[in-house]
């Protein structure tokens, strides 16, 4: 039976306190939320998404003070970053306190925390009175949802309520930065760029290898993720597209060649990466639902948000084509 969709924060907050599952909109993507301090509630997230237990969850809180209650160390860098980028699409990984269940952190000694930007999301977190673990509200490995309708389509029969916050404005997941090591490490590129972070704390390293064994230190690090069911290939030239009339095409700017694909998604007529990010997952979903037999995508400029978009595109291509998953 489909779950209800609405804007009733009090109802959604009560469901979270009672151990239920509530999807809610953030600026990045829709999250599938449960009380982060209740292992039984958190287990429902993994069951609904069919998510492997080695992939940790990000904990959402209404303010930095609440985030500090979940971690055992809060360095000066965390203060500077939270003051600059919270509320916003930055997740900070820090050593966790014992109150955070191992299921949330996949048995790791760290936990990722962030304060989402939308007023409605923070109103929910305040009303619930508990930190909320929330990965993207979609079946594991599939295209992330950026509207309430996307959530209802894929998980509507498995959760208790969808708090409709409208379309996500950033459209790709948060940047994940670990401060649990001596040199900060970028674990996942996202809605805050490396350049923006380095302007606050200086240069830092990267650790985006999706081939490691054991639990990943951050979600979104697996080599196959965000994937459509149709085959997705990344190309750099229109000449690489086989049978254009049977193909779907995803690109940033205008089509520079006279072709008529089965489906076309132009993310920004002006080549604006911010606009492209906000529409990326929706466009990928429409192509997956179109009459096209396969999808071709052009890479983004490898700067700013383009780095995060290319990260999602590469992982989507690696995991694409599995219609049964």
N, C-alpha and C positions, 0 to 999 in steps of 0.2 A: 504494500500500500504506500503510495507517495507521501512523503512527509510535508507538513505545512510550510509555506513560505510567507514571511511577513517582516514587520519592523518592530515587533513586540520585544523590547529589550528585557523587561521584567520576566516574561515567560522564558526567554532564552537563558537568562542568568539563573533562574530557578532550575532549569534542566541541567545546566552545568554543575550546580551544587549537588544535584541529586544523582550525579554519575552518568548523565546522558551525553549524547553527541550533538553538537550544534555547529553547523557551518556558518561562517560569518565572513563578510567582505573586509579586506584590508586594501591598502594602496597597491600591494604587489599582486597577490592572487587571493582567491577565497581559501580560507583555512578550515580544516576539520578539527574542531576544538573539543577538548575534554579537560576535566580538572587534572592538572599536572601532578598534584600530590596524591591522587587516588589511582593506585596501580590497576585496579579492576576497570576503571573508566578509561585509562590509557590503553589497556589491552583491547578495548572496543575499537579504537582507532586502527590498530594494526589489523584487526579482523575485517573491518569494513573496507579498508583499502587493499587488503591482501598484501600488506607491507612486510618485508622481512625484518626480523627483530634486530638485525645488525645496523639498521639505518636510523640514527638518532633523530629526535624531534626537537624543534625549536619551541621555547616557552615564551608566550606573550604575556606582557604585564602592562598595567596602565601608566606606570611611571618608573623612573630610575630608582627611587627608594625601594620599591617592591622588588626590583631586579636584584638589588644588593642583598636582600634577605635570602636569596636563593644561592648565592655564591660565597665562597670562603675567602676570596681575595678580590679586592676592587682597586686596581692600580690607578695611578694618576692618568694614564692613557685612557682608561675607561671613563673617567670623569670628563675629560676633554672631548672624547668622541660622543658621549651621550648628550652633553650640553650642546654640541654642534648639530648632531644628526637625529636626535630623538625629540619628538616622535618622527619616525621615518624608517626607510628600508635598509637598516643596518642591524645585523645580528652580531653580538659580541659573545665569543666563547671564553668562558672562565672556569676555574675550578669550582665544582659544585659543593653545596652543603649536603649533609646526610638526608635532609628532608626531601630531596629530589630523588624519586624512585629510579633504580637502575634501568628499568624498562624505558624510561624517557631518554636516558643517555646511552642506551645500548651497552650498558655495563662500563662505560668510560667514566673517568673521574672528572669530566668536564660537562658543562651544559651551555647551550646557546640561548641567549635571552635578547628580546627586543621589545620596543614600544611601538605599536602600529600607529600610523598617522590619522586615519579617519576618526572623526568625533564619535560615530556610532560604535566603532570597534572598541574604543577606549571607554565609552559609556557602558558597554557590555562587560568589560573586564572589571570596572569599578563596581558595577551592580552584582556581579558574580562573587566578588570578594575572594577569589582564588586565582592563582596563576593558571594559564590555559596553554596546554601543549597543543600545537596545531600545525601539522604538515598541510600540504595542499589537498583540497577536498576533491580528489579524483582517484580512480583505481591506480595502484602503484605502477609507475613507469609510463603512464599515459599523459596526454596533453593537460596541462594545468588549467583550472577554471578561472575565468575572469568576470563571470556574471553568475547570478543566482540560478539562472536557467541552465547553465553548464553543470552546476552541481546537481540539480534536480535530475538532469538527464542521465548522469552516470552513477550517482549514489543516493538518489531520492528515496529508494525503498529501504535503505540501511541506516538512516540517521533520524534524529528526533525533530529537528527544526532547522530551517535555513533562515538566517537573519539577513535580509536583503539590503545591502549597502550600496546598491547600484554598481555600474561597471568599475573595475579597478583602474585607477588612473596611471599607475606606473607600469603594471602589466607583466613584469617578470619578477622572480623571487628576490628576496633581500640579498644583499652582499653579506657574506659571512667572514668575519675576521677573528682569528684566534689571538687572544692576549694571554693564553695559558702557557706560553713558551717565552723564552728570553727575547727572541726577535719576533714581533708580530707576523702572523702568516695569513695571507688571503686564501681561504679555503674554497670560496665560491664567489665568482663575480656576480654582481647584481645591480640593484637600483641606485647604489652609491658608487661612483667610480673610484678607481685606485687614486687618481689625481686628487680627488676631493679629500680622501682620507689622508693621503700623504701631506696635504697642506696643513693638516692638524697635528699629525704625530711623526712626520718624516717618513723616509723610505722603509719598506718592509718586504718580506719574502712571500713566495707563493708555495702552495702545497696542494695542487689540484689533480693529483694522480688518482684516477678512478680504478686502478688495477690492483691496489693493495689488498692484502688479506686481512680478515678480521673487521671489526666495526670501523666505519669511516668516521672521522672527527666531525663531519658536517653532512647534512643532507645534500642531495644534488651532486655528489661526487662520483656516482657510478657512471661507467662509460656509456650505458644505455639508459635513456631517461627521456621524459617529455615527448613520447613517441606517438605518431599516428599509426593507424592500422595499415594504411596503404604504404607501399615502398616510397621512401623519400631519398632523393639523390641531390647532392650539392654540386652545382656546375658553375663554371666561370665564363661560359660562352653559350650563346643560343644554339650554336652548331652542335653542342653536346646533347641537345634534347631530341630524343627519339619520338617520332610520331606526335608532334605537338598537339594535334587535334584531339588526342586521347589522353592528354596530360594536363595536370594542374600546375600553375606557375606561381611561385612566391618570390617577390623581389621588393627592394626598397623603393626605387624610383620608377620612372616610366619605362615602358617596353621600347627598346631601341631597334626593334626589327619587326617587320610586318608578318606576324604569325597570329593564329587564332586558336589559342589553347581551349581545352574543354572548360577550364576554370582559371580565373586570374585574380590574384590578390596583390595589389600594389599598396604597400604599407604607408608610403608618404610621397605625395607628388613632388614635395620640396626636398626629399631626401633627409627629413628630420628624424634623427634616431630616437628622440623622446616620443614622438608620435608613433614611430614604428614599434617601439617596445610596448606601448599601450595597446596596440592592435595585433601584436604578433600571435599570441595563442588563439585568439578568436579567428584570425585568418587561417591558421593551421587547421583548426577544427572545421571550418567551412570547406576547405580543400579536401579534408578527409571524408566529409559527407557528400561531396560533389560526385558527378559522373566520371570524373577523371580516374584513370586506371593507376596512375602513379603520380607522384609529386616531384617537381624539380624546384630547387631553391638556389638563389644566388647568395653568396656570403656578404656580410655587412662590412663596412670599413672597420678595420681593427683598432678603433680608438674609442675612448669613452664608453657609452652604453653599447657600442658595437661589439666590444669584447664580450660582454655578457650575452648579447644576442647570438654571437657566433658559438659561444659555449653551449647554449640551449639547442642551436641548430645542429651542431655536430653530434650531440648526444641523442637528439631526436632521430637523426639519420641512422645512427648505429643501432637503434632499437626498433626501427620502423619495419613494417611489413608483416608483423605477427598479428593476424586478424583474430586469433582465438584468445589472446591474452586479455 
